[in-house]
Amino acid sequence: MTGLRILAQAGWPDPDVREPLPPIPGFTASSFNPLVAETAERCLRAHHGAAPAPGRTALLLASAGGDRATARAIEEAAASDRRVPPLLFFQSNPNAVLGHIAARWGLTGPVVAISPAATRPGRVPQDALDLAELILADGDADQVLVIAAEQADAGQGADHAVALLVTTA
């Protein structure tokens, strides 16, 4: 990460906070979107204070597994011949939560979601940092909010995410 400077960072879970992730209206059946949104909020607040964020900020989400809970809910509904709730189709697109964050914070840069080969808890994958560097080099944004998020398998630990607000070094 030689060409990037970290302006702020945040993560989930936070050992100092024992409350659950706040829900997001319009997102149901999964912790993935609240995980992404809360981690992004904490990072943006750490640097900008309250919304909106000045300047052109891009959003970049990296997740190897994506929103597995929503995918399971859609699969189970389809397998049982039940009607699939329309909100599940909306939230199954990883850009949906990024649009929510962009609208809330007035972010005007590109919105990108990638699926790297693997992520490590508390770390942003190198693929995502390289892409953030390219977005900045292209002049498409002044800052990039990079979020790496993974849901835990049922009974296999906690969901985790990390967000870095970066700019050129």
C-alpha positions in Angstrom: 0.0 0.0 0.0 2.8 2.4 -0.9 0.6 4.8 -2.8 -2.2 5.1 -0.2 -2.6 7.1 3.0 -5.1 6.0 5.6 -7.4 8.9 6.8 -9.6 6.8 9.1 -10.4 3.2 9.9 -13.1 1.3 11.8 -14.0 -2.3 12.4 -16.7 -4.7 13.6 -17.1 -6.3 16.1 -16.0 -3.6 18.4 -14.7 -5.0 21.7 -15.9 -1.8 23.5 -19.4 -2.0 22.2 -21.7 -4.9 23.2 -24.8 -3.9 21.3 -26.2 -5.5 18.2 -25.8 -4.0 14.7 -28.4 -1.4 14.1 -31.0 -2.5 11.5 -31.4 -0.7 8.2 -34.9 0.0 6.8 -35.5 -2.1 3.7 -32.9 -4.7 4.5 -34.1 -7.9 6.1 -33.1 -11.5 6.9 -29.4 -10.9 7.1 -26.7 -9.2 9.1 -24.5 -8.6 6.1 -25.9 -5.2 5.0 -26.1 -3.8 8.6 -22.5 -5.0 9.1 -21.3 -3.1 6.0 -23.3 0.0 6.7 -22.3 0.3 10.4 -18.6 -0.2 9.7 -18.7 2.4 6.9 -20.6 4.8 9.2 -18.0 4.5 11.9 -15.1 5.1 9.5 -16.7 8.1 7.8 -17.7 9.6 11.2 -14.1 9.2 12.4 -12.8 11.4 9.6 -15.7 13.7 8.7 -17.9 13.9 11.8 -21.5 14.1 10.6 -22.9 13.5 7.1 -22.5 14.6 4.4 -18.9 13.9 3.5 -17.2 16.7 1.4 -15.4 15.9 -1.8 -15.6 12.9 -4.1 -15.5 9.6 -2.2 -15.7 6.2 -3.9 -17.1 3.1 -2.2 -15.4 -0.2 -2.6 -16.7 -3.4 -1.0 -14.6 -6.6 -0.9 -16.3 -9.8 0.3 -15.3 -13.3 -0.6 -18.6 -14.8 0.7 -21.0 -11.9 0.2 -24.4 -12.0 1.8 -24.8 -15.7 2.4 -27.8 -15.3 4.7 -29.9 -13.6 1.9 -28.7 -16.1 -0.6 -29.9 -18.9 1.7 -33.2 -17.3 2.3 -33.9 -16.9 -1.4 -32.8 -20.5 -2.0 -35.0 -21.9 0.7 -38.0 -20.0 -0.5 -37.5 -21.1 -4.0 -37.0 -24.7 -3.0 -40.2 -24.8 -1.0 -42.2 -23.1 -3.7 -42.9 -20.1 -1.5 -43.0 -16.6 -2.9 -39.6 -14.9 -2.5 -40.0 -11.5 -0.8 -39.0 -8.8 -3.3 -36.8 -7.1 -0.7 -34.5 -10.1 -0.8 -33.8 -9.6 -4.5 -33.0 -6.0 -3.8 -30.6 -6.7 -1.0 -29.0 -9.6 -2.7 -27.2 -7.1 -4.9 -24.1 -6.0 -2.9 -24.3 -2.5 -4.4 -27.7 -2.0 -2.7 -26.1 -1.3 0.7 -23.4 0.8 -1.0 -26.1 2.9 -2.5 -27.6 3.3 0.9 -24.3 4.6 2.3 -23.7 6.9 -0.7 -27.1 8.5 -0.4 -26.8 8.9 3.4 -23.4 10.5 3.2 -23.7 12.3 -0.2 -20.8 10.3 -1.7 -20.3 11.1 -5.4 -17.6 8.7 -6.5 -17.8 5.3 -8.2 -19.4 2.4 -6.4 -17.6 -1.0 -6.8 -18.1 -4.5 -5.3 -15.5 -7.2 -5.7 -15.1 -10.8 -4.6 -11.5 -11.5 -3.8 -10.2 -15.1 -3.4 -10.1 -14.8 0.4 -10.2 -12.2 3.2 -8.7 -12.3 6.6 -10.6 -11.0 9.6 -9.7 -7.4 10.3 -7.7 -7.0 7.1 -8.5 -5.4 3.7 -7.4 -7.7 0.9 -4.6 -6.5 -1.3 -6.9 -6.7 -4.4 -9.1 -4.1 -2.8 -6.2 -1.8 -1.9 -4.8 -2.1 -5.5 -8.2 -1.2 -6.9 -8.6 1.8 -4.6 -5.2 3.0 -5.8 -6.4 2.7 -9.4 -9.6 4.6 -8.7 -7.6 7.4 -7.1 -5.0 7.4 -9.9 -7.7 7.6 -12.6 -9.0 10.8 -10.9 -12.5 9.3 -10.3 -12.4 10.2 -6.6 -10.4 12.1 -4.0 -10.9 9.4 -1.4 -12.0 5.7 -1.4 -13.9 4.1 1.4 -12.7 0.4 1.3 -14.8 -2.1 3.2 -14.0 -5.7 3.7 -16.9 -7.7 5.2 -17.6 -11.4 5.9 -20.5 -13.1 7.5 -19.7 -15.9 9.9 -21.2 -19.3 9.2 -23.9 -20.2 11.7 -22.3 -21.1 15.1 -18.8 -20.4 13.7 -17.9 -17.1 15.4 -18.9 -13.5 14.7 -19.4 -11.4 11.5 -16.5 -9.1 10.9 -15.7 -6.1 8.8 -13.1 -3.4 8.5 -13.2 -0.1 6.7 -10.4 2.2 5.6 -10.9 5.7 4.2 -7.9 6.2 2.0 -6.4 8.8 -0.3 -3.2 9.2 -2.3 0.0 9.2 -0.2 
